[in-house]
Each structure stands twice: as C-alpha cells, then as structure tokens.
Amino acid sequence: MDTTNAARSSSQHSGAQSSAGQSVAASGQYLTLRLGSEEYAIDILRVQEIRSYEEPTRMVNAPSYIKGVVNLRGVIVPIVDLRMKLNLEKVEYNEFTVVIILNVRGTVIGAVVDSVSDVVTLSAQAIKPAPQFEAAIDARFITGLANVGERMLIVMNMDALMSNAEMGMLSSSLG
C-alpha cells in the first residue's frame, strides 16, 4: 500500500463550508510542497500520485499557465504550472521539479511544483484563517495558514484553484 492510499484510509476528513461560503480547513493529512521560498500544503486526499516532470504536449488556445497535456495510462491530463497560475516568478525546471497528479471533483489534473517535502497531519484548529489583503494569490485559493514547528504552511484550497471553471476548461461529463 503506498503512502497516498495509507493516508486515504487513515485520515478522517470533514470538509466544511462556513456560512460566508469560504472553505473551512479540515483536520487530516496534507502534502507539503514548495514554490520558491514558500511552503504550501494541499489535502492529501486530492493527490493521486507524484511524478517527475516531463515535457507535456502543448495545446493551442490554452491559457499560458497550462503547459500542455500528458497521456497518463490512457487518461489525457492537463498540466498546470502552479507558479504561473498563482502569478509567482517563473523559474527553470530542475531535477526537483515534480508534477502532482490531483483528482479535483472527478477531474484529473497535474500541478507542476518546485518540489514536494513531506506529509503532515494538521488539526482544523491548527489551520488559522489567512489575513485578507490585495495579494498575488487570490484569497479564495487559500484555506488558511498553519505552523508546523518552525515552518509556516500556506494551506491551499485545490477545489477552488483547480476547478474546471478556474482552469477555463469545459466539464467533460456526458449529459
């Protein structure tokens, strides 16, 4: 059993929405990743696998943050550069650059990040609301902030960040 499946079976998540519609952090396990000098955390239940970066096939008319698509065991997966999506400075990809394959509301999508660090367990009480101000990263993409030892983690709302509407993709559901 790999660590992702172990996390799925052992983690108790109870995601919620506040009355204001903002997402409330759930207790559970989070994958930590790095974009530049900042560390982010994403719900491990969204993670399908982690792969080394390979150049995707470029798509015409795709937004600039969509690097292209890859064929992952018969599934065409769009690859999103999270740095570009979050309006962070661009860097050259290196041997630590990875693609996190996510399943967001039934859509499989890949996120290019500088590196992944570890898996941490966070209680809902440990995740504090992020201050709201004009910033490069849209506030609806941030669930909150959490301290783990000396580290400050920015807990991301991947459902909002990687939704079909946010990615400019049409739903692939058959009607």
C-alpha angles and dihedrals in degrees: 000000000000123000093257093057091043089053091048093052097042101038120091110207126184106176115191143178122228119229088259089060094247115134117255117214118251126218112251146082123324132192111228120217138175130235108176110313094336128091121217133189127212130187107268090217088071092054117096098172145327119239136180113257117269124177108265126217107266118239124212118238092015119138113263093252091060103084093191137270137295131201107239108188092319097321118110105225123192112224117217123195101222091200091059093041091053094043094245124148115280120247135186114263115246140177091288094054110110140176117231109207107216134188107213116178091332095312118114112218134164125227120202111217134171093244144324121241116185146306118272132187114229128185118219087246091056091060108080124195113265117241112257116235142127104290142153089254116065109242093230089066092059120077094183148288128282133189117219107181105303093343126099111207124198105216109216128212098223093179089064096037097048101033117135091246092050092048091049090241127137117236111265094210116127111237 
